[in-house]
Every structure is written in structure tokens, then in C-alpha cells.
């Protein structure tokens, strides 16, 4: 689990599926996930974006907090290398390169990009 923080405005999980595929699944603020989404039209088509924008608009008008969900597939090598760096960051102390949270957030960004947008979710948030 890559924890949510108000700075990052997202959270992610890395899951190994029964078929062996390793995927990063990220949920977060729509503006943040739009910036992390793949720009390849074969991954996120114009039609998908149009439908997504309509859903975001509809839910927002209802007063709901909207979020996007996206995913990216990692190779085993990519995951292993990333996981070693993430684990080292999670066990690190503050130094000239930053504190533990900063280091973990930087490494998290390495896999939270080029996302395929899966959909929109909306929740009622009485605190919003």
C-alpha cells in the first residue's frame, strides 16, 4: 500500500493478480490522476475522456466528491527494483535528501504514472 497523503491527493495498492500480472491501482483526486494518466490514445481514448468528463461533471453537480481510479501493469523486474528502493526509503532516516515521507513519495511517483483510467467514483463528503 502506498498511503494517501493530503500532499499527494492519492493512494495506491500494488496487487499480483491470479494470472501473475502485477498492477498498480491508484485512486485519487481527478485533477491529480488526469496528470498521471497515459497520454497514449490507445490507452486512454478521446471517447473515454469525454465520457469521464461527463461523469465527473454530473457527480460534481450533485455535490459529491469525485475521484478517478487508474491502473498500470508492472513487469516483475520493474516491481522488484522499485520495491527495493521503496523499502529502503521506508526504513531511512531524515538527511540532506529529505525525510522518510518525502523519500517514499518520490519513489511512489515512479510507478504512479502512465495510468489507464478505469473509471470515476463519487462519494458524499459532509466535510467537503
Long-range contacts (C-beta under 8 A, 24 or more apart in sequence): 2-86, 2-104, 2-108, 2-112, 4-28, 5-101, 5-105, 7-105, 8-32, 8-105, 8-108, 10-36, 10-112, 12-108, 12-111, 12-112, 14-74, 14-79, 14-111, 21-73, 22-73, 22-74, 22-75, 22-76, 22-79, 23-71, 23-72, 23-73, 23-74, 24-71, 24-72, 24-74, 24-111, 24-112, 24-115, 25-69, 25-70, 25-71, 25-118, 26-69, 26-70, 26-71, 26-72, 26-112, 26-115, 27-67, 27-68, 27-69, 27-121, 28-67, 28-68, 29-67, 29-68, 30-56, 30-66, 30-67, 30-68, 30-120, 33-67, 33-68, 33-69, 33-70, 33-115, 33-117, 34-68, 36-70, 36-112, 36-113, 36-114, 36-115, 37-68, 37-70, 37-114, 37-115, 37-116, 37-117, 38-72, 38-114, 38-115, 38-116, 40-114, 43-114, 43-116, 44-116, 44-117, 48-117, 49-117, 52-117, 52-119, 52-120, 55-119, 55-120, 56-120, 59-120, 59-122, 62-122, 63-124, 64-122, 64-123, 64-124, 64-125, 65-122, 65-123, 65-124, 65-125, 65-128, 66-120, 66-121, 66-122, 67-120, 67-121, 67-122, 67-123, 68-117, 68-119, 68-120, 68-121, 69-117, 69-118, 69-119, 69-120, 69-121, 70-115, 70-116, 70-117, 70-118, 71-115, 71-116, 71-118, 72-111, 72-112, 72-113, 72-114, 72-115, 72-116, 74-111, 78-111, 82-107, 82-110, 82-111, 85-110
